[in-house]
Amino acid sequence: MSDSTTNDTGPTTAPPAWWTAATVYQIYPRSFADSNGDGVGDLGGIRQRLGHLHDLGVDVIWLSPIYRSPQADNGYDISDYDDVDPLFGTLDEFDALLDEVHALGMKLVMDLVVNHTSDEHPWFVEARSSRDAPKRDWYLWRDPLPSGEGSDAAGTPGAGTYPTAWRSAFSGPAWTLDERTGQYYLHMFASKQPDLNWENPDLRRAVFDMMNRWLDRGVDGFRMDVINHIAKEPSSLAPGASHFVMGGQIHDHLREMHREVFAHRTDRELITVGEMPGVTVDDARLFTAADRHELDMVFQFEHVGLDHGPASKFDNLPFDLVALKRSLSHWQDGLADQGWNSLYLGNHDQPRSVSRFGDDDRYRFESATLLATVLHLHRGTPYVYQGDEIGMTNAGFASIEQYRDIESVNWFDESVAAGADPESLLESLRFRSRDNARTPVPWSGGAAAGFSTGTPWIEGVANHDTVNVEADRAAGDRSVFEHYRRLIALRHESPVVALGSFELLAPDDERLYAFTRTLGDEQLLVLANWSGEPYELDPALHPALRRRSVPQVAIGNVPSGAGLTLAPWAVRGLQSVPAPPRCANRDSGGAARRSGRKMSGAPRSSCRVRPAARGAGGRVRHAARGRAPDASTRRTVG
Ligand code: NOJ
């Protein structure tokens, strides 16, 4: 959280927020590394592998939930917010991990799941004990409607007793009847995940107290699970997402959270990111405007919904590059002067990015590195999902017995019961299931791929003998990890990467993803051939392509083709050649402001220095962590 800074692109004297130059790495603990041989990843495993993340150069680690939980949704169903699930370790181990993360110069962010708890949380156990229980109102209860006046289980209004036609994200109705007290409770996810009632001030107080306890323990912020769902309108439980997503009180709740949890912690660099399915750019501007004190950034879902058909997320549509460019650039533009973007292509809820957007077979290295480059060179804070840094692919399981994910299994069962063809359902899951990204990280080849000495809780990807950390890191010029490392270092070192304004080029081109980032008189031109065929660049695309002296290659993945040809899945980030040294004080924003171009960052002064030697806005993360700025990010390709 940054109270004293602004993250907008207008001229400002305040330093940019630290996370504009940072990269976050997401760990899905049960699949990261298993230290005790029970087949489930744990805190001990994470501690053993911290060197991997330190080598990668990430600034922040986000841990998916490790709290006590019956694991109905792999930890997103919490039964004790103040303890670590024995499956993952102990609080002492957590403290040791936190110390080690901090000693390595990184931060640790917890997953905050407060739209719902587990039905085994003592709050819910008490709430369901009687209609008069003191905590009854901490959850959302409704009487059954007279038969035929409510919805039925399939969501048909006027056919049953359910209070609304809302459907759970994990199939079935969003209401379960509590037999003992004769009322329905709401659960937007599984029936074991009852939704909390944020209208109740005591509940809010309990959540804020819990967040404060974790911050006092030393964690550096929160990734907030479906946080835009917390403000439901219990008095109006009519059909439709508008009543449970972005309800009227959402901004008040987040501002209150800021006041009660973050506002007084001005001596710490914290970070908050809100996961928000259905959020629009206009909403996000409000949620992330620095002076509104709500969140630092949000995860939006527009770009990862483009390949969902009308029936459900399992209705797979072909990938459309033009639509992706339109969507991402819309967000870049929308948050250019207020707010901040989170950048992601994959996480534990999405298919593997190289299988979804790239070519995970013939051009796995090329397309994995292209996707990373395009994403990381946008304006925003990039998130790396575990395994993407070695180009992990979808698992593509063939039988329903191989799946573990509650969403996938419930959808399969419900669809089969409704008469769907199991083979076509499996075909959809092979591409879309969340389990595609939840397979164990293969640290090496061989048995259990170095993930565990036991039997992993879920099968690994069949290609783990070739796609594993050991093999990737030994692959020299064809190491996906090494490419990610250079991208992360580039963001640390280059103000134009961290802060430059964004402009999309050739928006309608179906194979080229091209854009510029501009900061003062520096420009980065990014050219990505999003296809398996060579791509001939049109010199009219950008003046740099017409000049005799080719700009410096800031980053690239494969040797470029001859002249203006981009090899299949080749990407290049070309940085405009710096002007000769000048020693007079200057305001780098002046020229751009005069020409009407938008500027980012604080005015700078004194001699021009090579971009590789300068820190982003004076915040050279590697120097702060005892490392030299990384000259290898300037490697020339071609
Ligand atoms: C979003 C999380 O990312 C997902 O994994 C989880 O199932 C739901 N929220 C419910 O907590």
Boltz pocket constraint, residues with backbone or C-beta under 6 A from the ligand:
constraints:
  - pocket:
      binder: B
      contacts: [[A, 73], [A, 76], [A, 77], [A, 113], [A, 189], [A, 225], [A, 226], [A, 275], [A, 348], [A, 349]]
      max_distance: 6.0
